[in-house]
Amino acid sequence: MSGAIRWLTGLVWLLLSATALAGTAQVGRDVLLLGAATDQQAPQRPCSPEVLAHHQDILSIPAPAGGWSGAPQAVDVFGVLTGEVRISHGDRQICGSMHDARTRDSRFRAGVGMVVVPKAGEREPIIVSWAAPLKPRWIPTVRLGAPSPVQQNDTARLLVRAACIAVAIALALSALMGFVTARDRTFLYYVAICAVFVLWQAVLGGLSGYPEPWLPVHDRASWWLVALSTFALALLLPILWRLNGGARLWPGSGTGQRAVLWGLVLAGLCVPWMGTAGLAWMAAALEAVFVLGCVVCLGVGLWALAQRDGYAAAGLFALAPWWILIIADALHAHWLTAYRIEALQLSATWFLMMAAYALNLRLGRLRQQRDEMRQLADTDALTGLPNRRHGLHLLARHLERASAEQQPLAIGFLDIDLFKDINDRFGHEVGDQVLVAVARGLRGAVRVQDDVIRMGGEEFLVLLPGASHGAALARLESVRRQIPAVTAPLGISGLAVTVSIGLAVLRPGRDDLAGLLRRADHAMYRAKRAGRNQVCDGEQALPADDPLVA
């Protein structure tokens, strides 16, 4: 009763909420208007003296030779990884942080931007300032131009950054489903790797503050970026080593991989206690370790490929974008300076995709191994037929289907006559050949090969789903006549092979699996008592105390 009351209360609350939400909308004939007018002002971040005290780098954008034209000028600053950015013109200035979208102009999401409208002929420059970057080449980019193309470029950057994070999340969810399927912890490791790279990309691209901060980055962006870069590198290098075949070429390299991983993790954990100089040193050290790791992995991948290790191709593909960035950085390419964040995120996404490809290959191998093990567990090694355990499972399925669909089901229990004498006279090798030949003949006599089962020793079971009593008797009689013919090609002088077969037809409502088998088994022994090499019907069962004739 109390549960029903709680359910009803929740339903009423939901209806009231829906009614309240509906009250904020106006429905016309061709439009739905949501929301209402507001008196809330756009948030502005004043440039405090503490913020400006850290701005060592200042860029003054002068007016053209004839002064400003009077048209709106959009200024977008991106690539600033830490601290706030100041943009000022005349008595107007703003300060914005990449890690708090509430402090930025809503027209700019991938950078900190502002639109100014200088008076025609005015020569007042536009001033941009920022804190010194941790690494010398990680300088910001300032784009100046008409508002529309500048904003479109900013939006494109945001889409690339968000798409890279979305791909990483999708890959993590796919790996979770792979874990549910395979129960292999490697998939959980991959999920953890994706999580680290999602956080790293969020801080790198400023999405940790969009639409409002969901990570406590605040004014410690340098610490977050260096720490997450260290953790990402700790995962990146061992995986690149494995993808390029290092673990396959040197199976004992696991100790070195773990040393690199845990050494970088410990270094990342020390980041919160570092000052600015320590962070700059750590950033430079991480770059050197990364380049060295890429050099080693490239050499290993090429060597593995030369050794015909096809899996190393995935590792070389995963390395390709990183090498493009390394070479472009060494050549001081302008495009890398302008699009460094997007290039890093795209490279990380490509790496995660290549790792997912390798993971899918592993899942395929696991499934293949599982299928092979299941095949071995369900198959008789000598004849290739289903073994007794799997055969009884198949018979149970046929029995269930026949009962549900009111269809006939017949089985034949077959035993090779005087098989012990064959082994004693001709040897066990010939006996094995006889078993294989009989199994081959039985396979050819049924529509589905799984309907022939080796029950053990010289005994076989033939399943005849859908066969009536008369059709089953005729089919088994045909099988009995074919057995000497299928064993004749063995070419062994004096070898004559015959079989005794017992037939049992399902009696709906009266037979279970054990009873059906028992009647077929008793019928087979009746055939032996009657002189062997014949088919006997199981309608008349032997007494329980009747001796069994071999």
Summary of the structure (lengths in Angstrom):
residues: 550
radius of gyration: 38.9
end to end distance: 70.3
largest distance: 121.3
contacts: 1687
relative contact order: 0.06
helix: 58%
strand: 14%
